[in-house]
Amino acid sequence: MTEHPTLTTSAATPLGGRTEMPIAIGRIRVPDSKLAREIVELVRDTESPLLFHHSSRVFYWGALTGVRRGLTVDAELLYAGAMFHDMGLTYRHSSANERFEVDGANAARDFLRGHGISKQDIDTVWTAIALHTTPGVPQHMHPVIALVTAGVEMDVLGIAYSEFSDAEREAVVQAYPRSDRFKEDIIQTFYDGIRHKPHTTFGSVKADVLADKDPHFTAANFCSVIRGSAWRVSIHQH
């Protein structure tokens, strides 16, 4: 039976001059912990409202997917993975030569190290973020890894949209707005975050973003790379 979403007002979390009003859908809610509160504050202060709300929705879609699949998951780790997954698109955390997914994973790793989280748990969150744009792999891995990707796929691509109830979708979007322009705005945000390092999109879905936005972009072709590799001279086998 579908849990009926309710807006939670009693657990509001003050953040400076702002107040977060997390929602509860059945037993699912943002973890009520010091770690989660610090994650909220850091991400909201670093990311645009579009990315903050997107990341917040990713947590709920991921957690709801976990309930539907009967998975047991550490809510704090799932929250960390969801909230940090796009930090690599921000100026503060964007490197010159790493994929944006790796930049976000590294930002989460550094934050969690400073909060006494175990190496094993940090590695799980790191992998969840690093693989969140790699279709076909995360669902076979640790629940945190699988559910971060599931949440991203729901919010950006609409995958499994019909498996969420109208009430669930409405409650999440009411709390963390998804505008009518979200589709185009998120594509533009992806582009703005990676346009300075197009070489990092080789083999990635983000190459499609560059191709969509930049008429001069030419994606590296896997077969061309093979044919143009350093293996040019026959080596006689003995």
Secondary structure as GFF3:
##gff-version 3
##sequence-region A 1 238
A	DSSP	beta_strand	5	7	.	.	.	ID=ss1
A	DSSP	beta_strand	13	15	.	.	.	ID=ss2
A	DSSP	beta_strand	18	20	.	.	.	ID=ss3
A	DSSP	beta_strand	23	25	.	.	.	ID=ss4
A	DSSP	alpha_helix	34	46	.	.	.	ID=ss5
A	DSSP	alpha_helix	49	69	.	.	.	ID=ss6
A	DSSP	alpha_helix	75	84	.	.	.	ID=ss7
A	DSSP	three_ten_helix	87	89	.	.	.	ID=ss8
A	DSSP	alpha_helix	100	113	.	.	.	ID=ss9
A	DSSP	alpha_helix	119	130	.	.	.	ID=ss10
A	DSSP	three_ten_helix	138	140	.	.	.	ID=ss11
A	DSSP	alpha_helix	143	152	.	.	.	ID=ss12
A	DSSP	pi_helix	153	157	.	.	.	ID=ss13
A	DSSP	three_ten_helix	161	163	.	.	.	ID=ss14
A	DSSP	alpha_helix	166	175	.	.	.	ID=ss15
A	DSSP	alpha_helix	182	194	.	.	.	ID=ss16
A	DSSP	three_ten_helix	198	201	.	.	.	ID=ss17
A	DSSP	alpha_helix	206	213	.	.	.	ID=ss18
A	DSSP	alpha_helix	222	227	.	.	.	ID=ss19
###
